[in-house]
Amino acid sequence: MSGADDITDADVRRIVREELPRAGWSILSTVFWTVTALFAVLVGLQLGQIALAGEGIATLAYGGGGVVVVGASLYLLYLLHWSESRTV
C-alpha cells in the first residue's frame, strides 16, 4: 500500500484549509494580470493608431512601441491561459 491510502479525514481537512487561501490568491492574481494585459493590448493598438496619424520618425517610434506592447501583452495572456506548462 502507498502512503496516500493511509490518509484520514482530519488530514484531508487540514490540507484543504491550507490550500484554499493559496488557490484564492492564484485566482485573484490571474484575473488581475488578465485585465492588465487586455488593457495593455488596447494601449498598444492606440499607439498604432497614433503612428498612422503621424509623420516621420515619430511614426516608426509609435508603431514600434505599439507592436512591442501588443506582442508582450498577448504573450502574457498566452502564458496565463493557454500555456501547457502550468505549475501546481
N, C-alpha and C positions, 0 to 999 in steps of 0.2 A: 504494500500500500504506500501511496505517496503522502507527503505531509499535508496536502490540500484536503485529504479525506478526513483528517482529524480536527477540522475547524469547527468551532462551536458557534451558537447563535450570538453569544456575547462578543466573540471575535469579529463576526460579521458586522454587528452594530458598531463596534469601535472603529473598524476600518471605514465604514460608510461615514461616520461622524468626522473622521479625519480628512476624508477625500472631498466631501461636499463643498467646503469653502474653496478649496483649490479649483474645483470644477466651475464654481460660480465666477471666480476671478478670470478663469480661462475664457468663459463665455463673454464676460464684460470686455475683456481685452480684445477678443475677436471682433466684437461689434464696434468698439472704438476705432480700431485700425481699419476696419472696412469702411466706415463713414469717412474717416480721414483720407483714405486712398481714393474714394469716389469724389470727394471734394477736390483733391489734387488733380484728378483727371479733368474735372471741369476747369480748373485754373490753367492747366496745360492747353486745353482747347481754346481758352480765351487768349492765351499767348499766341496761338496760331492765328486767331482772327486779327489780333493786333499786327502780327507780321504781314498779313495780307494787305493791310491798310497802310503800311509803312513804306519807306524808300531806303535804298542804300544798305549800309552795314547794319542798321537797326533791324531791317527785315531778317537778315541772317541770324542776328542775335536772338530776337524774339522767337523766330521759327525754331532755331536750335534748342533754345530753352524749353519751348513747348513740347518738342519731341522728347527731350530728356525727362521732363516731368511726367508726361503721359506714359512713357515707357517704364519708368520706375514705379509708377502707381499701378500699372497693370501687372507688373512683376510681383509687387506686394500682394495684390489681390489673388494672383495665381498661387503664391506661397500659402496664403491664408485659407484658400478654399479648394484648390484643385490639385495641389501637390500630393503625391503618393507617400512621401517620406514624412510621416507625422510622428512626433514624439509623444509618448504616453506618460 
